[in-house]
Amino acid sequence: MGILKTIKQDVGSDLAIRRRNEELEKELQASREREQVMRQQLQRACERLKVAEEAEERLSSQLGELEAEALTQARDYHHQIAALMNQLSQAQKLLQIRLQQPQLQSASV
């Protein structure tokens, strides 16, 4: 009877080990599937990051171009304003001279 009991215990122990082994294999498979999903998510995140970095570079370049264009326009407007101020100053001088001429003519009459 002792041998039979030992055999039953060994068989029961083998079944328990096999069940545990199956559980561990299922957990391993689930872990591998989660790992694969995580790798895919990481890959997509890396791709999105690359797209965002490229967009940032393009925007930075465009901003630099716009700043240069704005500076050029500001300089052009400044020169145009200075030229118009000179023209206005000359026109005011001519107007003052013309306004003074009738006074000179009436004084000489």
C-alpha positions, 0 to 999 in steps of 0.5 A: 500500500505504501508504494501505491500511495507513493505512486499516487502522490507522484502522479498527483505531483506530476499533474500539479507540475504540468498544470503549473507549467501550462499556467506559466506558459500561458502567462509567458505567451500573454507577456510576449503579446503585451511586449509586442503591443508595447513595441508597436506603440513605441514604434508609433510614438517614435514615428509621431515624434519624428514627424513632430520634429520635422514639422518643428524644423519646417516651422522654425525655418519658415519663421526665420524667413518671415522674420527676415522678410519683416526686417526687410519691409521695416527697413524699406518702410523706414527709408520710404518714410524718411524720403516722404519726410524730406519731400514734405519738409521741402514742400513746406519750405517752398510754401513758406517762400511762396507765402512770403513773396506776395508780402515782398511784392506788396511792400515794394509797390 
